[in-house]
Amino acid sequence: MRKCLLVVLVSLSGACTAAPPEPVTPGRTTPWTPPTLVNQQARAQGVLHFVRDVVDARTVELADGTTVRIAQLAAPAPCWAEDALSFARTTLVSSAVRVSPVLSGDVHLALEDGTDYALLAVRQGVLRAEGADGGLLPTAEVEAAAADRGLWGPPCDGQAAAPPAAPTSPETTTPPPATTAPRPTTTAPPRPPARTCAVAYRVTGQWPGGFQADVTVRNTDAAPVSGWNVRWTFPGGQAVTEMWNAASRQYGATASAANVHYNAQIPAGGSVRIGFNGSVRGENAVPDAFTLNGRPCSVE
């Protein structure tokens, strides 16, 4: 009996003093850390700058005070300098751009949607290309000259330089013209500049102190428009409060609407429609003049 009791006590004592087995946890080769802005690397992107002012159509002042000149653009022609400056200010002032330096010390400048400003200015006939031996700029200049756009039309009529010509083979020569009597010169009245756009402005709703309007911009040119900015002046103290299908800006009575990323292109003969809500004090008179990228449009 005593031997059996001793065996039971020993068994109970062993059960109380034995340490429990340690839990087995799966090992990890790499500790997990939650993602943060510190340990995540973002893809490098071009830095956006804002244009504070335009010196001339190829020279701009950035928001940090730096003045840069855009590469591969000739100086503005005197007969088109004012129109070229208006185009540059409408397109660039208060806009976000990306700049990248080139070997000459000048810069390439692209709008926020990726549009190359030099190519846009040459294609619209605002400036001539300079130092571009190949690529898109010479082709754009030939197209602008063929369509009499900008400085290639009146009043310049390409006086700043001879229009670019297609290369000819060295075997083809033209004999000198025969001597003829000089023809009398006549001075023809200047032709009005061709309108390459048309705008329809419609008030679609009105209430005390406010209204809603649609603006339809039609490209009547033979070439597509890549990147656009429409500008008008309110005659009755109106102000844009909300706009869709475009980004709005307003300085005083002058309002502008610039393309957004999904409607930057207006094909030849195509159109884009803008809508906005506005406030009004007094009579809600309709604007009577519009420009597209600095060029006047006809009003429908």
BAFI-3210 file (N, C-alpha, C; in Angstrom, 3 decimals, decimal comma, padded with zeros to 6 digits):
// residues 300
n [1|2|3|4|5|6|7|8|9|10|11|12|13|14|15|16|17|18|19|20|21|22|23|24|25|26|27|28|29|30|31|32|33|34|35|36|37|38|39|40|41|42|43|44|45|46|47|48|49|50|51|52|53|54|55|56|57|58|59|60|61|62|63|64|65|66|67|68|69|70|71|72|73|74|75|76|77|78|79|80|81|82|83|84|85|86|87|88|89|90|91|92|93|94|95|96|97|98|99|100|101|102|103|104|105|106|107|108|109|110|111|112|113|114|115|116|117|118|119|120|121|122|123|124|125|126|127|128|129|130|131|132|133|134|135|136|137|138|139|140|141|142|143|144|145|146|147|148|149|150|151|152|153|154|155|156|157|158|159|160|161|162|163|164|165|166|167|168|169|170|171|172|173|174|175|176|177|178|179|180|181|182|183|184|185|186|187|188|189|190|191|192|193|194|195|196|197|198|199|200|201|202|203|204|205|206|207|208|209|210|211|212|213|214|215|216|217|218|219|220|221|222|223|224|225|226|227|228|229|230|231|232|233|234|235|236|237|238|239|240|241|242|243|244|245|246|247|248|249|250|251|252|253|254|255|256|257|258|259|260|261|262|263|264|265|266|267|268|269|270|271|272|273|274|275|276|277|278|279|280|281|282|283|284|285|286|287|288|289|290|291|292|293|294|295|296|297|298|299|300]
n.u [000,834|001,950|003,986|002,593|001,324|003,528|004,360|002,217|002,418|004,886|004,307|002,316|003,819|005,679|003,967|003,212|005,553|006,649|007,656|005,580|005,317|007,049|005,378|005,257|006,262|005,832|008,717|010,008|011,490|011,802|011,024|007,752|006,664|004,482|003,401|004,716|004,981|007,644|009,148|008,409|009,108|008,620|007,905|010,146|009,326|008,750|009,329|006,829|006,441|005,290|004,169|004,899|005,001|005,160|007,769|008,420|007,151|008,758|010,161|009,973|008,966|009,380|007,643|009,466|011,061|012,968|014,123|013,617|014,522|012,881|013,836|014,807|013,155|012,578|013,174|010,298|008,483|008,423|006,005|004,159|004,459|002,888|000,563|001,780|002,745|000,316|-000,736|001,160|000,844|-001,836|-001,696|000,268|000,562|000,127|-000,072|000,689|003,806|006,377|009,878|012,907|016,377|018,537|021,495|022,224|021,682|019,163|015,690|013,506|010,012|007,052|003,516|001,198|-000,338|001,359|001,763|003,997|005,285|006,801|006,359|003,576|003,386|004,764|003,247|000,822|001,575|002,615|005,278|008,502|010,496|013,808|017,075|016,348|017,016|015,702|012,896|009,750|009,272|010,172|008,341|005,898|006,160|006,127|003,492|002,047|002,800|001,724|-000,978|-001,358|-001,258|-001,170|001,802|002,319|000,160|-001,929|-001,150|001,504|002,229|004,288|006,592|008,646|010,476|011,492|009,058|009,344|010,692|010,173|012,790|014,803|016,006|019,492|019,868|017,763|017,193|016,219|015,724|016,779|014,307|012,853|013,617|011,323|009,003|008,545|005,785|002,992|002,557|000,077|-001,755|-003,362|-006,253|-005,823|-006,374|-008,871|-007,970|-008,050|-010,597|-010,178|-011,729|-014,880|-017,368|-020,087|-022,184|-024,395|-027,001|-028,387|-029,952|-031,378|-031,447|-032,281|-029,478|-027,785|-026,726|-026,696|-024,613|-023,696|-020,831|-019,799|-017,119|-015,815|-013,588|-012,596|-010,480|-008,123|-006,372|-005,820|-006,396|-004,190|-004,261|-005,846|-007,110|-009,660|-010,832|-012,697|-014,491|-016,524|-019,383|-021,099|-020,454|-020,343|-019,367|-017,536|-018,463|-018,420|-017,207|-017,387|-015,879|-013,699|-010,927|-011,214|-010,326|-010,239|-009,712|-010,503|-012,875|-012,270|-012,460|-011,313|-011,093|-009,530|-008,331|-008,938|-007,461|-008,722|-009,832|-008,085|-007,585|-008,890|-010,298|-009,913|-012,648|-014,067|-015,527|-015,763|-017,462|-018,303|-019,438|-020,865|-021,574|-022,559|-022,247|-024,093|-024,400|-026,817|-027,673|-027,544|-025,593|-024,464|-021,209|-019,334|-017,063|-014,506|-011,541|-009,338|-006,643|-005,337|-006,090|-008,577|-012,050|-014,939|-018,336|-021,107]
n.v [-001,205|001,302|001,505|001,779|004,249|005,929|005,817|007,048|009,689|010,490|010,499|012,490|014,695|014,947|015,631|018,211|019,740|019,636|021,441|023,221|022,414|024,459|026,702|026,122|028,267|029,462|030,223|033,324|034,655|037,280|040,179|041,631|044,794|047,539|049,335|052,559|056,106|056,537|054,182|053,442|053,752|056,180|056,445|058,252|061,477|064,207|067,507|069,833|073,145|076,532|079,037|082,355|084,749|086,043|086,903|087,220|085,508|083,265|083,257|082,843|083,550|081,783|080,637|080,683|082,798|082,370|082,951|081,592|080,491|079,115|076,338|075,990|077,829|080,640|084,215|086,311|087,504|090,944|091,885|090,172|090,099|091,066|089,457|086,981|087,235|087,447|084,897|083,277|084,145|083,489|080,732|079,927|081,475|081,244|078,530|075,045|073,613|071,541|071,573|070,950|071,031|071,790|071,293|073,785|075,574|076,562|075,550|072,724|072,902|071,702|071,403|070,634|068,488|067,195|068,333|069,645|072,804|074,331|072,963|073,321|076,136|076,612|075,088|076,484|078,751|080,842|081,275|080,872|077,955|077,253|076,203|073,543|070,725|068,490|066,270|066,976|069,742|071,214|070,076|070,912|073,651|073,879|073,024|075,088|077,298|076,536|076,651|079,310|080,260|082,307|084,143|083,554|084,279|087,219|090,100|089,693|087,831|085,999|087,583|087,665|085,684|083,628|081,281|077,831|075,502|072,593|070,145|070,095|068,162|068,038|067,830|069,119|072,136|075,529|077,701|081,156|083,744|085,341|088,658|091,078|093,772|095,878|095,262|097,261|098,204|097,512|098,404|096,311|096,110|095,126|091,724|090,437|088,639|085,082|083,197|080,616|079,242|078,801|079,972|079,199|080,606|079,972|080,757|078,640|078,434|080,401|082,284|084,308|086,195|084,269|081,934|079,507|078,280|077,209|076,627|076,162|075,167|075,256|073,785|075,205|075,040|073,483|071,841|069,761|070,774|070,813|070,815|073,418|076,724|078,744|082,054|084,788|087,905|088,980|091,049|092,062|091,973|089,280|086,122|083,103|080,304|077,550|074,984|072,583|070,002|071,527|073,519|076,304|079,779|083,110|086,542|089,489|090,762|089,030|085,777|082,384|079,146|076,117|073,114|069,814|066,651|064,683|065,801|067,196|067,304|068,708|067,744|068,550|070,339|069,375|069,673|070,986|070,932|073,062|073,583|075,702|077,116|080,315|083,505|086,596|090,108|092,333|092,896|089,993|089,943|088,729|087,579|089,031|088,409|086,027|084,065|081,514|079,867|082,323|083,350|085,080|084,111|083,395|084,277|082,375]
n.w [000,000|000,858|-001,030|-003,400|-002,950|-002,930|-005,574|-006,872|-005,835|-006,849|-009,594|-009,750|-008,925|-010,991|-013,086|-012,363|-012,382|-014,892|-017,780|-020,108|-023,595|-026,012|-028,218|-031,703|-034,178|-037,474|-039,362|-040,682|-043,578|-044,439|-042,749|-042,527|-043,457|-043,259|-046,191|-046,829|-047,497|-047,314|-047,764|-050,297|-053,707|-056,128|-059,618|-061,642|-062,769|-065,114|-063,984|-063,236|-064,329|-063,925|-066,110|-065,767|-067,225|-070,609|-072,661|-075,405|-078,326|-078,259|-075,911|-072,464|-069,077|-066,147|-063,153|-061,058|-061,639|-063,576|-066,862|-070,006|-073,288|-076,075|-077,930|-081,407|-082,666|-084,656|-084,362|-083,685|-086,513|-087,514|-088,680|-087,623|-084,968|-082,807|-082,960|-082,610|-079,999|-078,618|-079,146|-077,787|-075,127|-074,652|-074,878|-073,016|-070,582|-067,110|-067,340|-066,857|-067,579|-069,061|-069,090|-070,840|-071,072|-073,899|-075,959|-076,955|-074,978|-074,919|-074,431|-074,695|-074,714|-073,381|-073,238|-070,546|-071,385|-073,067|-075,564|-077,930|-077,770|-079,639|-082,057|-082,262|-082,490|-084,913|-086,698|-086,647|-087,942|-086,494|-085,757|-087,353|-088,074|-086,852|-087,290|-087,481|-088,985|-089,797|-089,188|-087,534|-087,513|-089,941|-091,783|-090,667|-091,073|-093,852|-094,311|-093,012|-094,588|-097,076|-096,485|-096,002|-093,363|-090,435|-090,272|-092,872|-094,323|-095,007|-092,922|-093,556|-095,582|-095,961|-095,997|-094,208|-094,789|-097,552|-098,669|-097,655|-099,965|-101,995|-102,419|-105,416|-108,170|-109,133|-111,883|-113,069|-114,432|-114,694|-117,353|-117,605|-117,339|-120,200|-121,238|-120,461|-120,790|-117,947|-115,822|-114,948|-111,579|-109,194|-106,343|-104,317|-102,233|-098,819|-097,964|-095,786|-092,831|-092,990|-091,451|-089,291|-087,573|-085,908|-083,697|-081,612|-079,302|-076,768|-074,538|-072,301|-070,065|-067,413|-064,390|-061,497|-060,960|-062,035|-064,649|-067,366|-069,965|-073,309|-075,300|-078,492|-080,386|-083,562|-085,852|-088,669|-090,320|-092,617|-091,381|-088,488|-085,049|-082,420|-079,175|-077,535|-076,855|-075,964|-076,025|-074,692|-074,087|-071,519|-071,781|-069,830|-067,053|-066,305|-064,824|-064,803|-062,978|-062,813|-064,920|-067,578|-069,589|-070,217|-068,998|-067,000|-066,878|-065,618|-065,990|-064,817|-067,008|-069,030|-070,153|-070,409|-071,942|-071,770|-073,329|-071,969|-070,917|-072,473|-074,767|-076,451|-079,175|-082,123|-084,953|-088,490|-089,622|-087,486|-084,156|-080,787|-077,670|-075,035|-071,738|-069,195|-065,933|-064,738|-063,047|-062,935|-063,200|-063,690|-067,132|-069,149|-071,441|-074,646|-075,541|-078,237|-079,669|-080,301|-079,786|-080,991|-079,863|-080,015|-082,500|-084,390|-084,435|-086,436|-085,621|-084,881]
ca.u [000,000|002,841|004,711|001,666|001,108|004,736|004,350|001,224|002,945|005,944|003,664|001,686|004,878|006,241|003,003|003,135|006,798|007,099|007,380|004,776|006,118|006,993|004,632|006,062|005,792|006,529|009,740|009,901|012,799|011,829|009,949|006,752|006,446|003,415|003,915|004,621|005,553|009,092|009,813|007,947|009,768|007,744|008,567|010,596|008,502|009,193|008,829|005,949|006,686|004,202|004,621|004,432|004,812|005,746|008,555|007,961|006,524|009,671|010,870|008,991|009,446|008,745|007,180|010,597|011,818|013,896|013,718|014,153|014,147|012,474|014,758|014,392|012,175|013,159|012,598|009,023|008,519|007,829|004,632|003,274|004,949|001,794|-000,266|002,566|002,757|-001,023|-000,838|001,986|000,241|-003,064|-001,361|001,237|000,521|-000,558|-000,214|001,735|004,625|007,594|011,003|014,103|017,423|019,243|022,902|022,400|021,340|017,723|014,939|012,273|008,901|005,846|002,369|000,937|-000,885|002,396|001,893|005,231|004,906|007,463|005,639|002,265|003,544|005,148|002,107|-000,185|002,113|002,935|006,727|009,217|011,479|015,200|018,027|015,759|017,386|014,783|011,863|008,392|009,170|010,147|007,080|004,847|006,333|005,637|002,026|001,541|002,977|000,783|-002,329|-001,369|-001,590|-000,333|002,683|002,359|-000,977|-001,882|-000,509|002,912|002,335|005,588|007,672|009,769|011,432|010,876|008,423|010,167|010,383|010,569|014,090|014,793|017,178|020,490|019,806|016,680|017,516|015,231|016,401|016,381|013,169|013,146|013,452|010,043|008,759|007,983|004,348|002,616|002,191|-001,164|-001,881|-004,663|-006,620|-005,447|-007,429|-009,089|-007,405|-008,978|-011,038|-009,975|-012,555|-016,195|-017,848|-021,500|-022,392|-025,834|-027,471|-029,354|-030,787|-031,102|-032,176|-031,790|-028,072|-026,989|-027,137|-025,941|-024,353|-022,901|-019,947|-019,362|-015,985|-015,664|-012,335|-012,883|-009,220|-007,867|-005,474|-006,361|-005,884|-003,634|-004,180|-006,598|-007,496|-010,668|-010,904|-013,713|-014,668|-017,914|-019,723|-022,062|-020,100|-020,528|-018,198|-017,679|-018,379|-018,179|-017,103|-017,123|-015,217|-012,587|-010,405|-011,540|-009,606|-010,842|-009,017|-011,421|-013,986|-011,783|-012,514|-010,714|-011,368|-008,464|-008,681|-008,529|-006,643|-009,439|-010,366|-007,085|-007,554|-010,084|-009,958|-010,377|-014,086|-014,680|-015,898|-015,764|-018,521|-017,979|-020,581|-020,487|-022,487|-021,958|-022,992|-024,288|-024,962|-027,448|-028,063|-026,671|-025,297|-023,673|-019,939|-019,407|-015,772|-013,844|-010,294|-008,880|-005,166|-004,915|-006,583|-009,994|-013,011|-016,233|-019,355|-022,291]
ca.v [000,000|002,449|001,583|002,314|005,671|006,647|005,897|008,060|011,014|010,810|010,810|013,819|015,705|015,124|016,336|019,635|020,471|019,566|022,689|022,976|022,539|025,774|026,667|026,198|029,351|029,406|031,243|034,261|035,058|038,744|040,757|042,414|046,169|048,166|050,320|053,968|056,996|056,564|053,018|053,206|054,617|056,570|056,570|059,619|062,198|065,557|068,493|070,830|074,554|077,399|080,203|083,600|085,792|085,770|088,034|087,212|084,227|082,136|083,468|082,889|083,655|080,787|081,139|080,902|083,950|081,989|083,253|080,582|080,621|077,824|075,958|075,725|078,815|081,904|085,406|086,670|088,460|092,220|092,050|089,245|090,016|091,254|088,256|085,889|087,432|087,094|083,425|082,697|084,427|082,700|079,311|079,568|082,182|080,532|077,117|074,136|073,145|070,797|072,070|070,123|071,796|071,218|071,672|075,197|076,402|076,779|074,442|072,229|073,197|070,929|071,673|069,570|067,322|066,625|069,047|070,385|074,191|074,772|072,373|073,962|077,502|076,568|074,562|077,532|079,893|081,932|081,463|079,990|077,054|077,689|075,188|072,199|070,142|067,408|066,036|067,461|071,198|071,653|069,659|071,800|074,967|073,760|072,977|076,418|078,160|076,133|077,043|080,761|080,488|083,195|085,066|083,215|084,964|088,665|091,085|089,374|087,135|085,339|088,528|087,460|084,809|082,919|080,034|076,659|074,856|071,189|070,026|069,732|067,393|068,921|067,791|069,961|073,556|076,391|078,789|082,482|084,260|086,323|090,050|091,649|095,109|095,803|095,437|098,285|097,653|098,016|098,103|095,714|096,260|093,932|090,753|090,159|087,334|083,952|082,690|079,160|078,681|079,415|079,750|079,433|080,821|079,899|080,733|077,545|078,569|081,645|082,506|085,546|086,195|083,207|081,420|078,390|078,523|076,270|077,222|075,158|075,664|074,433|073,983|075,359|074,963|072,194|071,055|069,562|071,592|069,981|071,704|074,623|077,659|079,666|083,235|085,797|088,937|089,182|092,469|092,492|091,637|087,869|085,387|081,649|079,682|076,109|074,658|071,185|069,721|072,462|074,150|077,724|080,846|084,408|087,715|090,581|090,349|088,094|084,368|081,447|077,727|075,310|071,702|068,849|065,605|063,793|066,474|068,153|067,329|069,058|067,443|069,502|070,231|068,887|070,683|070,613|071,648|073,430|074,079|076,304|077,930|081,601|084,520|087,777|091,298|093,125|092,222|088,882|090,144|087,659|088,044|089,171|088,098|084,858|083,649|080,139|079,909|083,659|083,762|085,393|083,173|083,945|084,002|081,785]
ca.w [000,000|000,919|-002,309|-004,427|-002,687|-003,353|-007,057|-007,270|-005,511|-007,823|-010,887|-009,664|-008,844|-012,335|-013,932|-011,989|-012,616|-016,303|-018,540|-021,322|-024,834|-026,654|-029,491|-032,933|-035,072|-038,775|-039,511|-041,815|-044,101|-044,565|-041,928|-043,266|-042,994|-044,059|-047,154|-046,466|-048,505|-047,165|-048,350|-051,657|-054,658|-057,238|-060,922|-061,909|-063,728|-065,388|-063,038|-063,834|-064,046|-064,341|-066,859|-065,154|-068,237|-071,921|-073,145|-076,789|-078,626|-078,042|-074,650|-071,387|-067,704|-065,303|-061,863|-060,161|-062,106|-064,642|-068,233|-070,907|-074,694|-076,616|-078,997|-082,789|-083,115|-085,087|-083,729|-084,303|-087,613|-087,071|-089,148|-086,929|-083,586|-081,844|-082,978|-082,037|-078,552|-078,126|-079,185|-076,725|-073,823|-074,519|-074,763|-071,993|-069,303|-066,019|-067,700|-066,399|-068,702|-068,743|-069,864|-070,837|-071,754|-075,044|-075,952|-077,290|-073,840|-074,954|-073,854|-075,286|-073,811|-073,698|-072,398|-069,577|-072,077|-073,913|-076,828|-078,113|-078,086|-080,868|-083,185|-082,331|-082,990|-086,333|-087,462|-086,749|-088,676|-085,571|-085,829|-088,267|-087,473|-087,004|-086,848|-087,516|-090,274|-090,133|-088,191|-087,763|-087,648|-091,335|-092,401|-090,168|-091,699|-095,228|-094,251|-092,672|-095,753|-098,117|-096,080|-095,732|-091,968|-089,649|-090,987|-094,302|-094,931|-094,819|-093,818|-093,816|-096,869|-096,045|-096,269|-093,290|-095,465|-098,668|-098,233|-097,926|-101,239|-102,098|-103,094|-106,834|-108,574|-109,758|-113,341|-113,561|-114,376|-115,328|-118,061|-117,126|-118,100|-121,239|-120,824|-120,864|-120,266|-116,594|-115,731|-113,962|-110,276|-108,610|-104,922|-104,030|-100,821|-098,052|-097,705|-094,365|-092,466|-093,061|-090,161|-089,267|-086,514|-085,746|-082,332|-081,329|-077,863|-076,516|-073,156|-072,239|-068,877|-066,703|-063,149|-060,876|-060,565|-062,624|-065,946|-067,924|-071,388|-074,098|-076,307|-079,463|-081,176|-084,764|-086,584|-090,096|-091,056|-093,272|-090,531|-087,131|-083,959|-081,352|-078,017|-077,854|-075,803|-076,485|-075,157|-075,007|-073,070|-071,138|-071,848|-068,833|-065,681|-066,014|-064,329|-064,836|-061,655|-062,974|-066,346|-067,888|-070,875|-070,407|-067,784|-067,133|-066,182|-065,896|-065,492|-065,090|-067,873|-070,048|-069,746|-071,364|-071,739|-072,370|-073,444|-070,955|-071,530|-073,378|-075,957|-076,933|-080,634|-082,889|-086,347|-089,497|-089,777|-086,257|-083,167|-079,383|-076,973|-073,664|-070,981|-067,920|-065,148|-064,471|-062,314|-063,770|-062,589|-064,739|-068,373|-069,533|-072,859|-075,262|-076,114|-079,692|-080,293|-079,726|-080,429|-080,782|-079,869|-080,378|-083,814|-084,291|-084,993|-086,802|-084,614|-085,499]
c.u [000,862|003,584|003,825|001,438|002,302|004,785|003,399|001,736|004,027|005,341|003,035|002,718|005,485|005,319|002,965|004,388|007,239|006,710|006,564|005,633|005,944|006,221|005,567|005,472|006,538|007,541|009,502|011,310|012,919|010,723|009,029|006,630|005,369|003,992|003,713|005,192|007,071|009,738|009,252|008,626|008,823|008,566|008,947|009,746|009,092|008,550|007,972|006,369|005,464|004,778|004,025|004,132|005,491|006,476|008,276|007,511|007,441|010,470|009,847|009,704|008,659|008,415|008,325|011,481|012,805|013,305|014,394|013,687|013,925|013,288|014,034|013,252|012,899|012,491|011,288|009,198|007,853|006,368|003,652|003,619|003,822|000,891|000,468|002,608|001,403|-001,213|-000,077|001,366|-001,022|-002,745|-000,591|001,040|-000,381|-000,792|000,949|002,472|005,777|008,703|012,159|015,173|018,002|020,651|023,122|022,175|019,875|017,013|013,871|011,170|007,673|004,745|002,085|000,389|000,110|002,585|003,195|004,902|005,537|006,733|004,273|002,378|003,894|003,970|001,010|000,322|002,479|004,424|007,298|010,165|012,880|016,115|017,473|016,023|016,449|013,745|010,547|008,319|009,217|008,861|005,937|004,948|005,841|004,105|001,435|001,667|001,976|-000,637|-002,451|-001,772|-000,639|000,493|002,833|001,170|-000,844|-001,797|000,928|003,111|003,719|006,739|008,876|010,851|010,707|010,240|009,310|009,715|010,839|011,900|013,919|016,074|018,170|020,422|018,752|017,047|016,456|015,947|015,930|015,222|013,604|012,863|012,134|009,902|008,147|006,492|004,020|002,150|000,911|-001,224|-003,283|-004,992|-006,288|-006,642|-007,637|-008,519|-008,460|-009,322|-010,970|-010,798|-013,880|-016,725|-019,337|-021,671|-023,892|-026,091|-028,593|-030,254|-030,410|-031,996|-031,614|-030,355|-027,222|-027,530|-026,280|-025,803|-023,554|-022,068|-019,460|-018,293|-015,768|-014,361|-012,654|-011,614|-009,067|-006,971|-006,105|-005,717|-005,429|-003,374|-004,867|-006,926|-008,427|-010,808|-012,014|-013,800|-016,148|-018,258|-020,581|-021,741|-020,317|-019,226|-018,504|-017,517|-018,071|-018,176|-016,835|-016,631|-014,090|-012,152|-010,554|-010,568|-010,297|-010,032|-009,875|-012,601|-013,579|-011,748|-011,860|-011,069|-010,304|-008,870|-008,266|-007,919|-007,392|-009,993|-009,397|-007,087|-008,917|-009,750|-010,463|-011,863|-014,805|-014,962|-015,778|-016,785|-018,156|-019,268|-020,119|-021,681|-021,788|-022,847|-023,081|-024,868|-025,543|-027,786|-027,041|-026,390|-024,353|-022,365|-020,010|-018,089|-015,115|-012,534|-010,002|-007,368|-004,664|-005,404|-008,090|-010,864|-014,241|-017,267|-020,612|-023,528]
c.v [001,245|002,626|002,164|003,799|006,503|006,811|006,964|009,461|011,443|011,199|012,186|014,923|015,958|015,885|017,809|020,390|020,464|020,848|022,367|023,125|023,927|025,678|026,822|027,266|029,252|030,526|032,114|034,633|036,574|039,325|041,617|043,802|046,786|049,185|051,735|054,794|057,018|055,395|052,622|054,211|054,892|056,680|058,026|060,254|063,578|066,532|069,509|072,224|075,345|078,642|081,450|084,658|085,345|087,025|088,260|085,784|083,034|082,253|083,651|083,024|082,667|081,380|081,394|082,058|083,643|082,347|082,261|080,865|079,235|077,528|075,806|076,637|080,104|083,056|085,776|087,690|089,763|092,369|091,146|089,165|090,136|090,024|087,069|085,998|087,069|085,584|082,806|082,942|083,606|081,236|078,988|080,231|081,436|079,057|076,320|073,572|072,302|071,308|071,096|070,840|071,041|071,805|073,152|076,112|076,775|075,551|073,970|072,454|072,445|071,312|070,459|068,319|066,696|067,334|069,835|071,809|074,661|074,239|073,030|075,359|077,518|076,092|075,613|078,766|081,062|082,284|080,543|079,096|077,579|076,593|073,787|071,607|069,024|067,266|066,690|068,957|071,668|071,271|070,563|073,185|074,960|073,746|074,349|077,371|077,822|076,574|078,532|081,054|081,496|084,127|084,721|083,835|086,461|088,999|090,748|088,772|086,516|086,271|088,306|086,593|084,134|081,642|078,838|075,960|073,407|071,093|069,602|068,988|068,305|068,902|068,747|071,418|074,328|077,530|080,129|083,003|085,291|087,722|090,590|093,029|095,003|096,066|096,514|097,610|098,309|097,575|097,601|095,927|094,991|093,025|090,588|088,786|086,242|083,474|081,167|078,492|079,438|079,028|080,079|079,480|080,866|079,887|079,695|077,594|079,822|081,742|083,760|085,408|085,121|082,732|080,216|078,617|077,381|077,055|076,088|075,782|074,712|074,796|074,026|075,318|073,581|071,301|070,876|070,513|070,658|070,868|073,019|075,427|078,685|080,825|084,162|086,786|089,122|090,672|092,962|092,099|090,183|087,250|083,898|081,112|078,192|075,794|073,172|071,057|070,704|072,969|075,657|078,589|082,153|085,490|088,921|090,076|089,305|086,682|083,507|080,027|076,937|073,847|070,919|067,650|064,777|064,485|067,502|068,291|067,747|068,784|068,524|069,280|069,744|070,014|070,107|071,496|071,832|073,905|074,701|076,967|079,237|082,476|085,765|088,901|092,159|092,281|091,153|088,956|089,056|088,227|088,061|088,858|086,953|084,626|082,205|080,131|081,239|084,160|083,993|084,354|083,942|083,491|083,515|082,072]
c.w [000,000|-000,399|-003,386|-004,234|-003,125|-004,865|-007,530|-007,013|-006,498|-009,158|-010,887|-009,625|-010,200|-013,244|-013,622|-012,379|-014,062|-017,040|-019,790|-022,566|-025,454|-027,959|-030,669|-033,834|-036,376|-038,885|-040,744|-042,263|-044,196|-043,715|-042,781|-042,664|-043,859|-045,018|-046,640|-047,591|-048,440|-047,887|-049,703|-052,578|-055,806|-058,510|-061,164|-062,994|-063,946|-064,426|-063,788|-063,386|-064,500|-065,002|-066,230|-066,205|-069,525|-072,373|-074,620|-077,083|-078,427|-076,739|-073,543|-070,049|-066,857|-063,932|-060,893|-060,601|-063,213|-065,998|-069,170|-072,329|-075,280|-077,864|-080,328|-083,251|-083,482|-084,354|-084,423|-085,420|-087,172|-087,489|-088,417|-085,443|-082,579|-081,786|-082,358|-080,514|-077,943|-078,098|-078,026|-075,359|-073,610|-074,241|-073,494|-070,630|-068,314|-066,341|-067,116|-067,613|-068,154|-069,649|-069,750|-071,646|-072,939|-075,060|-076,217|-076,096|-073,807|-074,374|-074,830|-074,257|-074,285|-072,730|-071,516|-070,248|-073,039|-075,240|-076,861|-078,568|-079,393|-082,096|-083,361|-082,930|-084,476|-087,179|-087,641|-087,493|-087,800|-085,649|-086,899|-087,479|-087,750|-086,473|-086,810|-088,900|-090,706|-089,045|-088,550|-088,025|-089,106|-092,060|-091,963|-090,809|-093,148|-095,244|-093,950|-093,853|-096,855|-097,791|-095,789|-094,294|-091,337|-090,497|-092,461|-095,054|-094,735|-093,329|-094,169|-095,201|-097,056|-096,291|-095,367|-093,912|-096,610|-098,168|-098,533|-099,195|-101,203|-102,827|-104,548|-107,165|-109,272|-111,277|-113,899|-113,364|-115,129|-116,043|-117,541|-117,964|-119,132|-120,727|-121,367|-120,254|-118,875|-116,599|-114,714|-112,668|-109,784|-107,154|-104,645|-102,558|-100,051|-097,822|-096,212|-094,016|-092,486|-091,657|-090,194|-088,169|-086,474|-084,368|-082,259|-079,815|-077,615|-075,003|-073,083|-071,011|-068,120|-065,476|-062,501|-060,381|-061,194|-063,949|-066,308|-069,426|-071,981|-075,093|-077,203|-080,354|-082,344|-085,478|-088,076|-090,941|-091,687|-092,434|-089,154|-086,134|-082,842|-080,142|-078,335|-076,613|-076,432|-075,507|-075,639|-073,854|-072,791|-071,177|-070,696|-067,417|-065,321|-065,500|-064,368|-063,418|-061,720|-064,463|-066,514|-069,334|-071,178|-069,040|-067,942|-066,343|-066,526|-065,213|-065,832|-065,895|-068,895|-069,488|-070,817|-070,951|-072,485|-072,365|-072,208|-071,683|-072,572|-074,624|-076,526|-078,450|-081,190|-084,357|-087,283|-089,745|-088,541|-085,284|-081,774|-078,672|-075,504|-072,991|-069,676|-067,252|-064,816|-063,612|-063,184|-062,923|-063,699|-065,945|-068,752|-071,031|-073,359|-075,792|-077,638|-080,396|-079,535|-080,478|-080,073|-080,950|-080,408|-081,713|-083,757|-084,994|-085,468|-085,773|-085,317|-084,664]
res [m|r|k|c|l|l|v|v|l|v|s|l|s|g|a|c|t|a|a|p|p|e|p|v|t|p|g|r|t|t|p|w|t|p|p|t|l|v|n|q|q|a|r|a|q|g|v|l|h|f|v|r|d|v|v|d|a|r|t|v|e|l|a|d|g|t|t|v|r|i|a|q|l|a|a|p|a|p|c|w|a|e|d|a|l|s|f|a|r|t|t|l|v|s|s|a|v|r|v|s|p|v|l|s|g|d|v|h|l|a|l|e|d|g|t|d|y|a|l|l|a|v|r|q|g|v|l|r|a|e|g|a|d|g|g|l|l|p|t|a|e|v|e|a|a|a|a|d|r|g|l|w|g|p|p|c|d|g|q|a|a|a|p|p|a|a|p|t|s|p|e|t|t|t|p|p|p|a|t|t|a|p|r|p|t|t|t|a|p|p|r|p|p|a|r|t|c|a|v|a|y|r|v|t|g|q|w|p|g|g|f|q|a|d|v|t|v|r|n|t|d|a|a|p|v|s|g|w|n|v|r|w|t|f|p|g|g|q|a|v|t|e|m|w|n|a|a|s|r|q|y|g|a|t|a|s|a|a|n|v|h|y|n|a|q|i|p|a|g|g|s|v|r|i|g|f|n|g|s|v|r|g|e|n|a|v|p|d|a|f|t|l|n|g|r|p|c|s|v|e]
***
